Every structure is written in C-alpha cells, then in structure tokens.
C-alpha cells in the first residue's frame, strides 16, 4: 500500500484523495491480483468446520509447512502470509486466498493451483474438504461457526440493524474476485464505469448458488441476492460513478459518507459502528475523543465498503460467485481481457454506454433470478455476455502473453464461452442435477463438486 505523507498533521480531504491517486501505475507495471473463497466442510457429514478443535486453526497451522507465516490476533492465528499473497478467514470460516499481484493469467492459474494442492494436503490429514459455491447449500445460519476476529464481532452486531441478509453475507457466501490497476484518473474512471456496468453480466456468467438450507431459492445467484439486502449505505451500483464529474474526489466523498465499523488501536478493534469518518477527522468520535485518523485508518475504512466494484489503490471486481478451479482462473482472465487492452475497453463501453442509471440497478437485481435470461436495454444478458467474453478474448490475444511460447491467455475463457453460448448458468446445471439424478438431495453437491 502506497503511503502519502501527512507531516504528522491531521488528515485533510486532499490526503484521502491523494491516497487513492497513489494507486496510479504505468501500464508496464499493471498486474492482476486474484482472490477466491471456498467453504470448508467435514468429509462424510458435510458439516461446517469450527475454528477448533481439528478445524480452521489446524488448517492454518498445517499450511506453515509450505512457508506460510502466521498472522496473529491475540493468541489466535487468523491469517497467513507468504511473499505478497495471504490466506485469510471470512466470518464463518470460509477460506480465502488473496493472491499476489501477478503479470499474467498463466501466473495466476499456477498460483491458484499450487494453493489448492497445498490446502488439500493439510485438509486430507484433518478429514476436511472444500466447496466452491456462491452460497452454502445446506447449512442454517445457526450451524455456521464464528471465527475469532475482532472486526467480525463488530460487523455481526451491526449488520441486523441495516439489512435483512447481512449475516448471511458474512457467514454463508463465497466469491471469486479480481483486482486490477489503473494508470491515471481518466483511466480509472473509464475502467470503473465499464466494469461496474458489466458487473451484473459477470454475476450471470458465474451464477453458482441456487440452494439454501437444502432447497432451491428461486435465484441462480443466492449470493448476489443476499447483497441486495445487506446494507444499502455501502453496497450497490454507485449511480454517481456514471455521472459527470466522477473521479477520486467523488469516490472519497462517498467513502466518507459510509458509516464506519471500527478503529484499530494497539492491535484491538474499537467498535464505532455507525459513526462518521468526517467526525473522526475532526476528533469527534465519542469512543476516541480527540483521536484523529491516520492514512491506515482511511485504508481500513475503504475495506468496509462493499459496492459491486470497489476503489482502493486498485479496482476490485466483486460480482461473481465462487466456483470450480477452472472458473477461478476465468474471472481474472475476463476482466484483464476487457480492462487491460484499450480497444477491448472501448468496445466494452460500447456495450453499455447507453444504459440508463435505472438499468444498472434493475439489471443487478434481475440477474440474481434470471441469470443470462435477464434483459437490459432491449437485449438479453446472454447476448451481452457473448459479446463481453468475445471482447475479452480478443483483448487477451492482443496482449499475447504466451505460456510455453505457444498458448495465449484467451484459453482461460473457454468455459465462459460455453456458458454464454448455451445461455445456461452453472446454477441451472446444478438444478438439473437436483431435479434429476440427485432426486432432490442438495447435499450431493458436496461430493460431486468438492476440491
């Protein structure tokens, strides 16, 4: 994380803006960071796994044999670090790899494959396995264990005050994400608008969560539906991104208006949920009278915003359900192909530039139920998805980053090409199994799709 000097004076608005701006990089230095979450379950019983005994803590500790270094909160190991990558815990024990910033999709797929091999070695010893799905298919919220992380306790108490499904988001969802760079404010604006408008298209392509508590939910992405009733202050499609005048300042003002969760002091999380970062900058937090934020506090606060695309010192694509190994590589490939080639970026903007503000939010909701059958501005999402994947493929071909001197990165989109061509989401394939050979037993997904 780049720092912006403040000369030990109190932060002012311009410092917050400069912190976002500090993410700018020349094109030669653009990288992609891939993230994915997966559910951990016990073999045989399919039960969720507690922190201990013989659970998440043991899984984390077991990975240290591969050179991962533990990150502690108090006496608990809550994450691992190795180089610029880390493994961390989501609130219900979902296991996350946040990969290093890498140059090619070949590198990302190699990193992802190595991680899955390492965790399988340790999981096999513990009688555990992993499932890549957007929403837990059978577990009730009460069954899911709580991980010992201070920020999650604060969020757990605050979520029911601001939405009906925030606790489901915390404890029963998994995603795959990609983080991408920008070169200037103008480049950030263009990438933000294109990726935010097209995020629901990615949601449809990756829709992979049709079950909840053992039954079909009526949604192809139950995960994406959960986000529509989590916390309106910090989620959604950010209409202002598409309006004239958008830039770093507009995003900083948005972030300032999102209520806080916490402030971290001396390794402990102080609950300031619902408070204003603007008041914090004036030293007016009742819990920390006279205390003012550092840039680290600002960076922490930006991680508590959950729009479909999030700006920090890079852009985060947040619209996709977790899935099998192949689609973990496809998600960063899709966005790298669209956003890192100027012709592809321009073509992608042509797909969505005429959509109204109302189209964006309606599309976000429609794809949770209808997937590729949803419509926007007179076209089906399937048709837009076909175009989007084709644009990404051409962008990756023009990048011409070859593996073994032969294969470019467009091959990682093969599964998305097939999904878009068929018009059938992964979730609908699961429902075909549920209504057919699984005979209405959603728990069969644990055996059929375990890592």
Secondary structure, DSSP 8 states (H G I E B T S, - for coil): ------TTS---HHHHHHHHHTT---GGG--EEEEEEEEEEETTT--B--SSSSSHHHHHHHHGGGT-EEEEETTEEEEEEETTEEEEE-TT--EEEE---BSSHHHHHHHHHHHHHHHHHHHHHHTEEEE--SB-SS--GGGS-----HHHHHHHHHHHHH-SSHHHHHHHB-EEEEEE--SSHHHHHHHHHHHHHHHHHHHHHH--B-EETTEE-S-SBHHHHHHTTS-TTTEE--GGGGSTT-SHHHHHHHHHHS---EEEETTEEEE-TT--HHHHHTT--GGGTT----HHHHHHHHTT-EESEEESSSEEEEEEE---HHHHHHHHHHHHHHHSSHHHHHHHHHHHTT--HHHHHHHHHHHHHHGGG-EETTEEHHHHHHHHHHHHHHHHHHHT--BTTTB-GGGGGHHHHHHHHHT--HHHHHHHHHHTTTTT-TTHHHHHSB-
